[in-house]
Amino acid sequence: MPSPHDLPTYEAGPKQGPTFQDGQRRVDYVLTYHIQKPQSFRRKTSHFGDYRILRSLRRSLSMMRGRDTPPPKEDPEVAAHKHRLDYHEDDKRFRQTEFEDNLREMGLELEKDEGNKIPGIGFLKIHAPWNVLCREAEFMKLKMPTKKVYEVKQGSDVVERINLFIRKATAPLHPKVEPNRAQNMLFYPLLSCQILYDEWASYSVFYKYQPIGLIRKYFGEKIGLYFAWLGVYTQMLIPAAIVGAIVFLYGCATVDNDIPSMEICDPRNNITMCPLCDRACSYWKLKTACGTARASHLFDNPATVFFSIFMALWAAMFMEHWKRRQMRLNYIWDLTGFEEEEGHHRAEYEIQVMQKTLKKQDMSPKVTHELEVCVLLSPLQVGVTFAVVFGVILYRISIKAALHMSSNPTARTNIRATVKGTAAVINLVIIIIMDEVYGALARWLTLLEVPKTDKSFEERLIIKTFVLKFANAFSPIVYLAFFRGRMVGRPGDYVYVIGSYRMEECAHAGCLMELCIQLCITMLGKQLIQNNLFEIGIPKIKKLIRRRKSDMDSQQQEDYNMTLQRHEKDHFLGPFVGLSPEYMEMIIQFGMVTLFVASFPLAPLFALLNNIIEIRLDAKKFVTEVRRPIAARAKDIGIWYNLLRGLSKVAVIVNAFVISFTSDFIPRLVYQYMYSPDGSMHGFVNHTLSYFNVSDFQPGTAPLQPMHLGYEVQICRYKDYRETPWSNTPYDLSKEFWAILACRLAFVVVFQNVVMLMSDFVDWLIPDIPKDISLQIHKEKVLMVELFMKEEEGKKLLRDSHANQSPLQPRSRPASHTPSNSSMIMSTTISRGGRRYFVSSFCI
């Protein structure tokens, strides 16, 4: 059975594209199939028992030819294998013939092309006559424009000048086409493809709007909606990137006035800190963390709280803006009354049902087995994710101890930067590798479930892939944000894992800086390597490998390509794998932009720069790198909208916890308004440090070089809120700890409810349907009601005329009632999207 071969991408030229051999009928679709090479004389069989007849005839003929010489004996296993191959080929040939007959019954015209220049490949050209297209358009309830309507409104001079400037700036996006050539531009894909390549798939036009209407005409509504959504998302990132850059610049401008950073960097504050690891690490001065403290202020300042609130409202406005844009496109593309059908059953599901029916078995044992597999694999997936995170934790702990023991002074001074950077890169490599593993695992699990329809299969696959890849990408970030430094213990009573590995703690300035580094490397790495480099590099590598395997040189290859027809060239293009990978990378990016934006205000800026390239990269891939996908109708982006909606809600909670527990925003507020003697931040660093008596170290954990600073240390400091060693309850959690914890929890509750209330208010304030679209829809409904009222009046007049006739007088049909099917035709026109549509109604 041949598999669908997607439509080719055509180049502009004088002709209308590939045609049949008669030169008149245009090729609308191309199917490709494999041609079996006849290595020897093969037995031609049919699906209805001709195989046995031909086999007996051949046996009798062979016996008549050589009665004296006995026939050579054939290995039974080889004969059985040949029999299976013959039957398999016969079955494929029968299915192909049946499939072609069904296409002809639908009214399509076919033409085979097996004499092409690609060995072993045959093409089946399909032409759809006009009556077939009209019939399918009636089934799909398509409305075609009959007349263009242009409405010119005279505005003020300023408005006219602005419009003139916009028209000049975007003139290549809307090329001037003569009226008699407009229809050719819309329905002949060769010119459309050339326009898309010049005005959409080029990096030089990155500053222009996308020709969404032409994308929809060439690729269909489903792909058109994806690029429309990507354009809206990229456009909405502009204000977020500007505000994020302002927040970052505010941190840079105020870093010299930050009192806690000044206290840490002040050499007069002779604060001795406790060792960061057992034995290998020694005491250290707090002023050595000056650079980390100043860098942390760039992302941990009061402006980040405002930015978190802004991004929550931005997410709500983005969702509302997209709903309005989607509704406008639905109206322009005539999708307001379109309802997606359940679709045909998948072939795998039909085979499964057929096997169950033939075997007369209940399906419940199989479903139970599949559910058991999924239930068993879920803990395994969680275990793998935690194992990866835990492995990186052990790497950080061990490499930190090794660097502290190093004799190289450069390595000892850059321990934190080395550990942070290398650990983040390792996490990135693991994330990229596990993404591919989880993608294959999600598909395998979905295939086990045997979904009924393609839509159900796609939705289940999307959910599984999203959950696995989301956990894979964000598990290291979640650990740094909410778990690192929480289960450390204290000097003399640290928490250990796997024997002697002490849990790592945050720097004095907190874990927000490490969270920012991890988020930055993960985001940039995934965008540059996984999204862009793979999409550009993998097709180039495949082409290079194909050229290496070919015996022809570059000139011969070029001459050979010139002799190929368009559909033969497109056979070498990559297959279209769907929109799920494109959506998935953007959804993961949206999560990184919104979930932990409090720790990385530059995330929207990096996302904006990536998406500007991503739009043109995807456009070039769709136009030149992959086969033209099958056009599909859709009125929305499907389940992806629900995922975006969920992420925007979760982002509010996550940012509330990041501000409250990861940053020092709450401790600073509590100190300033409760414990500061003068209401300033002076003394905040000393307030966050607790005391430890070095004589309370556990045996075998004291530093090997206690005189590293040049003097004997009796008391060292560590970041925590605990009682002093000389108090009645030494090393217990102090009352300051509980006060700060209560304020943190209160902030989470208040922030979450206030921001969500504001987001819901934005949702309520902005209507889902634009006002002009709602008015136009209302006008259409009024016109339809008037049309039906005219029909009823016509029926009433017809009945009255019949009633007034004499019973002896034969009834005559009114002169205006000429159609042979005794129907009355009423019509009206509706203007939509700058065009006028003809709507008719038939009444018996």
N, C-alpha and C positions, 0 to 999 in steps of 0.2 A: 504493500500500500504506500503510495507516495506521500511524502511529508510536505506540508506547505512551505513554499519558497517565497520569501517576502519580496515585495515589489522593489525593483531597482531604483536607484537614484539616477536621474537623467541629466544630461548636460544640455545647455541651450544650443539650438541649432535650427536650421531651416525646416526640418521635418518635425512631425508631431510625435515622434517616438517610434519604437519597434512595432511592426505590424506582422500580420500573417503573410504567407507567400503570395497571396493575391494583391498585396500592397494597399488594401482598402481597410480591412478590419484591424483595429488597433488592439495591441496586446494589453489587457487590463490586469492580468495576474499570471504568474509563472509558478508551476510546481516542478520540483526536481525529484528524481528517483534514480536508483542504481540499476544498471543494466548488467545482467549476468553474462559473463563471457563464456561462450561455448567452447570449452577445452576439448571435448570429444562429442560424439553423437549422443545427445541427451534424449531421453524418452519424453515425448510430448504427451502430457496427460491432461485430464480434466478433473473437475471436482465431483463428477457423478459416476465414477466407476470405470472410466475409459482406461485407467492404468492397467487393470487386470487383462482387458481384451488385448491391448497392445503388447503386453508382456507374453501372452500365450501365442500371439501371431509371430513375434520375434523368435520364440523358442521353436515353433514349428518350422519356420524358414531356416533357422540354423541347422536343424536336424536334416532337412531336405538337402541342404548344400553339402554337407559332409557326413554321410552315414558311416563311412569307413573310419574316419579319424574321430576319436572321442573328443568332445569339447573340453577345453581346459577348465580345470576346477578353480573356482574363485573362493578366496577366504570368506567364510560366512560373516565375520565381523565387518570386513570391508564392504561386502554386499549390503549388509544391513545399514551401514553408515551412508552408502550411496543412496539407498532407498529413502532414508530419512531426509537427505539433502534434496532429492528429487521431489519428495512430497512437500517439503518446506517451500521450495521454489514454486511449485505448482500452486500452493495455497496463496503465496504472495501474488502470483500472477492473476489468480482468480479474484482476489480482493481488489487488486488494481483495476481490473476490468469492470468489476462491479461498481467501484467508486467512480470511474469515468462514466459509466452508464447513468449513474445517479445525477452526475453533473449535467449530462445532456438532457435528462428528464426535467431538470430545473430550467432549461432553456438556454444554457450556456453553450458556446461554440468552442470546440477544442481542436488543437493541432499539435502533433508530436514532432519533436526535433531530437532525434537520436544520432544524427550524423554530424554532431558538433565536434569541436576540437578538443574537448575534454574527455578522455577515454573513461568508459565505465559510468558515465553520467548522462541521463536523458532528461529533456525538458518537455513539459506539457504546457503549451501556451493556451490561455483562456481569454475569450472575448465575451463580454456581456453586452448583448444587444440592447437597444434603447427601450424596447418594451419590457425587458426583464428589469432594467433599472427603474422604470416607472412603477412596475409592480412592487418591487421591494421598497421603493420610496413610499408607496401607499401603506404598506405594512408597517413601516417605521414612522409613519405620520410626519414625514419631512415637509417643510415649507420652503419653497424656493422663491427668491425675489423676482418679481416681474418688472419692476421699474425702480430706478434709483430716485430718491427724493432728497434734495439738498435744501437745508434751511439756513439762510444767511441772516444773521442778526447783527444790526449795526450797533456797535458799542462806542465807547468814548475813545478819544485819540490815544490815550495811554494804553488802554486794553487792546486797541487795534495794533499798536506798535509791538506790544508784547506778543500778540498772536502771530504777527508777521515774523518776528524774530524766532519764535518757536517753530514756525513752518519752515523757515530757512535752515534752522539747526537740524531739524528732523526730516528734511526733504528726501534724503536717500531711503528713509524707512517707508515712505509712501510715494513711490515713483509715479510720475504722471503717465497714465495709460489712456489711449484713445477709447471712446465708448465701444467701437466695434471690435476692439481687441481685449476688452476687459474680461469677457467670458473665456477667451482663450487662455488668459493668464491664470484664471481660477481653476480651470479644468485640465489644462495640460501641465503635467508635473515637471516637464523639462525646464520651463521658464521659472516656475516656482522654486525648483531646487537651486537654480543659478542665483536667484534673488536671495534665498536663504543663505547660500554660501557667501555671497558678497556682503550682505547687510546684517548677518546674524552670526555666522560661524567664523568670523574674523576677529582677531584680538584688537585690531585697529579701531573697531567700532564699540569698544567696551563702554563708552560713555553714553551710548544711545539706548533708547528703549527697544525692547524686543518686538518684532512683528508678530504678536500673538495670534492675530487673525490668520496670517499666512501659515504659521506653524500648525494651527488647528486644521486648516484646509489640507495641508500636506501630510501630517502625521495622525490626525484625528483628535477628538476632544480630550481623551485621557492624557496624552502626552502634552497637549496644549495647556491643560490645567496644571500639570506639573511645572512647566516653565513659567506659567503665570504666577503660581504660588512661589516659586523660587525668586521671581522678580519682585514680588511684593515683600517677601522676607528680606531680600537684599536691600530694597529701598527703605524698609523700616529699620534696618541696622544703621543707617546713616546718623539719625539723631542719637541712638544709643552709643555709637562709636564716638561721637562728638562729646557727649556728656562724660563718658568713661575717660576720654583723654583729658578733659578738664579736671576730673577728680584726681587723675594721676599727676597732672601738673600742679594741682593744689598741694598734694603731698610733697612734691619736689620743692615747692616754694616755701613750705612751712617746716621742712625738716630741720633747719637751723634754729628754729624757735621752739622745737619740741623739748619740753623740760625733762621727761624721762630719758630721752636719748642723750641729752646734755649731761645728765647725772651719770649715765653709764660711761660715757666717753671722758668724763672729768678724771684726770689722773690723781687729783687730790682725794678722791673717794677710794681709800685703800681697802677694798672689799675683797676678801679671800673666799673663793668658791670651793665647794667640795668636789672631789674627783668625779669625772663623767663615766668612768668604768672602774672595775676592780683591779687592783694591783698595778696594772700597766699604766694607768692614768694617775697623774699627780694633781696637786692643788694648782689653781690657776686664778688669775686676776680678772675681775669683772670687766675691766676696761678693754680686754682683748676682744670682747663681743661688741665693740663699738660699731664696726661696719655692719654687722647683722642687725643691730638695733636701728641704725639709720635707714637701712634698706627696708626694714619692716614697716617703718612709718610711711613709706610711699604707698603702701596698700592698707595699712591699719591706722586710719585716721577718722575723725568724725564724718568726713564727707562720704565714706563708704556706706554708712548707714543710710544717708540720703540716696545714694546710688542704688542700694538694694530696694528701697521703696520705689524709686523711679523705674527700675527694671521690672518689678512686679506689675506696675501699671502699664509699662511698655508691652509686656506680654499680653495683657488683657486687650490693649488697643490693637496690637498686631492681629489677634484672633478676630476681633470685630471688623477690622479693616479688611481682612481676608474674606470674611463672610459676605461683606458688602461687594467686594470685587468679584467673588464667585457668583453671587446672585446677578450681578450685572452681566457677566459672561454667559450665565445660563439664559438670560433673557435675549442677549444678542445672538447666541448660538441656537436659540429655539430649543432649550432643554428644560424649560419650566415645567412642562407636563410629562417629561421623560421619567419613566420608572424602570429601574434595572430589574430584569427578570432573573429568576433563579438560575437559568441556564441549563444546558444539557448535562446529563450525567457523565462523569469522567469514565474513560475506557477501563481504567484500573478498577473502578467501583463496579462497573458492569461485569467484568470478568470475575470479581470476587463474588458477586451475587449469583452469577451463573454457576460457579463452582459449588457454592453452597446449595443451590437448588438441585444440581445434579446429584450431589452427595447426600441430599436430604438431611443436612445437619443444621443445627441451630447456630446462629451467629454469636450468641452470648459467650461461648468459651473463647472465641478468637478475640472479641472485644476485651474480655477479662484479661487475656494474655497481654494484649497491647497496653492496657492500663497498668498491668503489673510492671511491664518494661519501663513505662514512663515514670511510675512511682519509684522504681529502683534507680533510674538514671538521675532523677532530680537531686537526691542527696549526693550522688557522685559528682554532679556538676558543681554543686555548692562546695563539696570537698576539694575539688580541683582548684576552684577559685581561691579558697582560703589557703590552700597549700602554696599557690603561687605567691600570694601576698606574704605568707609566713616565710617563704624562702627568701624573699627580698629583705624582710626584717632581719633574718639571720645574717644575710650578707652585710647589711649596714652595721650590725653589732660587731661582727668579726673583723670587717675591714677597718672599723674605727679603732678597735684594740690593736690591730696590726700597725696602723699608722702611728699610734701613740708610742709603740715600741720601736719605731724606726729611728735610725740614727741620722737620717737626712733632715736637716733643719727646715728645708722648704716643705717637705711632706708634713712635718709636724705643725707648721704654721697654717696650712691650708686643709686641715682635716675635714672641717665641716663642709666646705665647698666641694671637696673631692667626693665625699660620701653622698651628699645631696645630688650632685650632678650625675655620677655614675649610677646611682640607684634609680634615678628618674629615667635614664636611658635604657637601663635593663627592663624597667617596667614597660616602657614604650615598645621594645622589641617583643616582649612576651605578649603584650596586648595585640600587636599586629599578627603574630603567629596564631594566637588563640582565636582571633576573629575568624580566620579561615576554618579552623577546626570546629568552632561553634556553629558557623554557617552550614557546614556539611552535616553536623549532628542534628541541627534543627530540621533540615530537609529530610534526613533519615527518619526522625521521629514523626514527622508529618506523613511520610509515606507509609509508616506503620499504621497510622490511623485510618487510611484509605478514605479520605473525605469524599462526599457525594458529588459535589460540583467543583468547578474550577475556582469560583469565588470563595467557597468554603476552604478549599485547599490554600489559596493565597492568603486569606485572613489568618488561618492557623499558623502558616509558615511565618508570616510577619510577626505575630505575637511571640512565637518561640524564639525567632532570631533576635527580636528586639530585647527580650528579657535576658538572653544569654550575652549578647554583645554589650548591653547596657551594664550588666554586672561585671563583665570583663573590663570595660573601660573605666568604670567609676569605683571599683573596689579599692585600688590603691589610694585614690583621692579621699574616699570615705574613711579609710583607716587613718590617714594623716589628719583629717579634719576633726574626727570625733573620738578616736581611740588612742592615738599615740600620746604618751605622757599622762594618760589617765590612770593606768594600772602599773605605775612604776614603783610605788612604795616610797621609802625615805632612806637616807643614809643610815646604815646599821640594820635596816630591815627592808631590803630591796626584794622585788619579785623576780624570780628566775624561771626560765623556760629551758627545757632539755638540759637539765643539769646546771651548768655554770654560766649560761647565757643570760645576762641581766637585761631586762626590758629597757628599751631606749627611751630617753626623755627628750622633751623639747628644749630648744635654746631658751635663754632667759627672755628674749623678746616674744616667745611663743612659737607655735607651729605654723602660724599663718604664712611666714615666709617660705617654709618648705612646701606648704600646700600650693602656694603661688608658683613655685618652680616646677612642681610636678604637673600642675594644670597647664602651665605654659608649654612645657616640653611635650606633654601628651597631645595637646591640641595642635600645636604646630607640626609635630611629627606625623600625626594621623592625616592632617590636611596635605602636607607636602609629600609624604612618602606614600601613604596608603591610598589617598584619594587622587592626587594629581600625578605623581611620578608613576604609579602603577598604571593609571589610565593612559598615560602617554607612552611609557616605556614598553609595556607588554605588547601592544600592537606592533611597535617598531621591531621588537625582538622576534616576533612571529614572522614578520615580513623578511627579516634578515635570515632567519633559519630557512624559510621557503626558498630564498634566493641561493643560499648555500647548497641546498639539496638539488637545485635545478642544474642541469648540464649546460644551460645556455648562459652566455655572458650578458652584460647589461644591455648592449645594443640588440642582441637577438631577443632578449626578453621584451624590450620595448617594441620591436617589430611584431613579436608574437601577440602582445597585448593590443596592438592596432588592428589585428585581424579578428579579434574576438568581438562578439556582439555584447550589447549592454548587459543582458541577463547572464551571459557567460562570465563577464568580468565580476559581476556582483556575487557570483557563486563563491569566489575566493574571499569575500568579505566575512567578517565575524558575525555570528548569529546575535540576534537581539535577545538579551536575557531578562528583559523586563525592567520596570521602574523601581522595583524594591531596593536594589543596591543604591540607587541615586537618592531615594527618599531616606534610606537608613543612615547614610553618612550625614545628611542634613539634620535629621532628628537627633543624632548623637551630638552634633555641633550645637544645636539649639539647647540641648541639656547642659553642655559646658558653658554656654553663654549665660544661661539663666540660673542654674542650680548653685554654682559657687562663685557668682559674680562679685560677692562681697570680698573675696580674697584676690580677685584678679580683674580689676576694672578695664583692662585693655583687651579682654576677651572679645567684646563686640567689634573692636577695631580690626583685630586679626581675622575674625569671621567675615567681616565686610570685604577685606582685601582678598581673602580666599574665594568668596562667592563671586566677585567680579571676574576672576579667572575661571571659576567653576562653570559659570553660565556659558562662556564662549568655548570652554573645553568640551562640555557636554554637547553643545551645538555642533561643534566640528565632528565629534564622535558620531552623532546621529546622522549627519549629512554624508560623511565620507568614510567612516570606519566600519559601520555595521550595516547590515541589510535593512532595508526600509521595513519598519514594523507594521504589523497589521493594525489598521485604524480601528479604534474601539471608542464607543460612546460612553460618556460618564458625566454626571452632573456635579460631582464633588471629588475630593481626594480620598474619600473612603475612610478606612480605619486610621489613617495617619492623622486626621484631624483630632480624633479622640486621644491619640498618644500625645499630640501637642498640648491639648487641653489638660491632660493629666500632669504633664511635666510642668506646665505653668503654675498649677496649683501646688505641686510638690516643691517647686522652687521657693515659694514663700516660706514654707516650713524649714527647708534646708538653710536658707539664708538667715532665718531667725536664729537657728542653732549655731551657725557659723559666727554670727556677730556676738552672740551671747556667750558661747563656750570656747570658741577657738581664738577670738581676738581678745584684746585687753580693754575693750570699750566699756563693759560693765564694771570691772574692777576700778577703772579710772574714775568713773562717775561716782561709785560708792565711796572711794577715798576722798574725792574732791568735796562731796557734800556731807560726809559723815565723819571722817577721821582727819581731814586736813585742818591744821590750826588756823590757817589764813585763807582757806578756800581756794588755794592754788594747787598745782601738781608737784610742788616742791616736797621732797621726802617720799614720793610714791615708790621709788625703787627700793628703798630701805624697808618700806611697809610690806612689800611683797616677798621679802626674804626672811627665812626662818634660820634659827641658830642650831648648830650641831656640835657636840663635844666629840672630838676625834678619838677619845678613849672608849667611846661606845661602838666602834667598828666591830663587826663580827670577825672572828679569827680567820685569817687568810684573805681578807678583803681590803686591808689597809694598803696605801700606796707603797711601792717598793722604794721610791725616792722621796721620802717625806721632806727633805731639805732642798727640793727643787727650786723653791723661791728664794733660798738663801737664809731662811730663818725657820725656826720650829713653829708649827701651826698648832694651836690649842683649840681654837673655835673656827669652824668654816660655815659658810652660808649656803643655802639651797632655796630654790623657788618653791614655796608652799606656804600655806597658812596653818602653822602648827605652834603648839606651846613651846616655850624655851626649856632647855635641859634642867634649869634650876627651879622650875615651877613644880607645883604639887602633882600635876599630871603631865609629865614630860612627853613631848612629841605627839600629844593628842591633837586632834583637829581643834583649832581655835574658834572662838565665836565669830571672828571676821570671816572665816570660811563659810559658815552657815548663813551669815548675812548676805554674802556675795552670791551664794547658791540660790537663796530665796529671790534675790533681785534678778538673777539670770532666768530663773523659771518664770517669774512675773513678766520679764521682758519678752520671752518667747510667746506667752499667751497674748499679751497686749499687741505685740507686733503682728502676730499671725492674724488675729481677728480684725485689727484695724486695716491692714493691707488687703485682706480678702474682702472686707466690706467695701473698701474703695474700688477694688477690682470689679465687684458685683455692681457697684454704682456706675462704673464705666460701661459695663455690659448693658445695663438698663438704659443708660443715657444715649448710647449710640444705637440706632435702629439697625436691624439686620438687613433690611431692604432699603436701598436708596429711595428718596422721595420721588424722583422723576420716574424711576422704574415702577414703583407702586402705582403712581398716577397713570402711567401708560397701561399697566395691567388692568387697572380699573376701567379705563376707556375701552380696552378690548372686550372686557366682559359686558359693558354696556352695549357695544356694537353687536356682540353675539346675541344679547337679549333682544335688541331691535330686529335683528335678522330673523330670529324665531317668531317674534310677534308678526312680522310681515308674512311669514309662512302661514301662521294661523289665520291671518286675515285673508290670504289667498285661498286657503282651504274653505273658509266660511263663504266667500264669494262664489266659489265653485259649487258648494252645496246649495246655496240660494238659487243659483242659475238653474241647476238641475231640478230644484223643487218647483220653480216657476214654470217649467215646461209642461205642456199638456201631456196626459198619460198616453194619448194616441200618437203623439208626435215623437218620432225617433230621436233619441239623444245624439247630439252631435258634439264632437270634441271642440273645445274652444280653439280659435285660430292660434292663439299664443301658446297653446299646449301641444307643441309639435313633436317632442321626443317620443321615440317608439316605446319606451318603457313606462309611459304614462306617468311621468314624474314632473314635478315643478321645481325649477332651478332658481334658487335665490343666491345672490352673491353680494359681497362687500369687500372692501380693501382695508388693510390694517397697516399702519406705518410702524416699522420696528428697526431700530438700529440704523436709521438713515435710509432704509429701503421700504418699499411698499409691497405687502403680501396680498395675494388674492385668495380669499376664503369663500368657498361655495358650500351649499347645503342642498341635498337632494331629498325630496319628500315624495313618497309614493302616493 
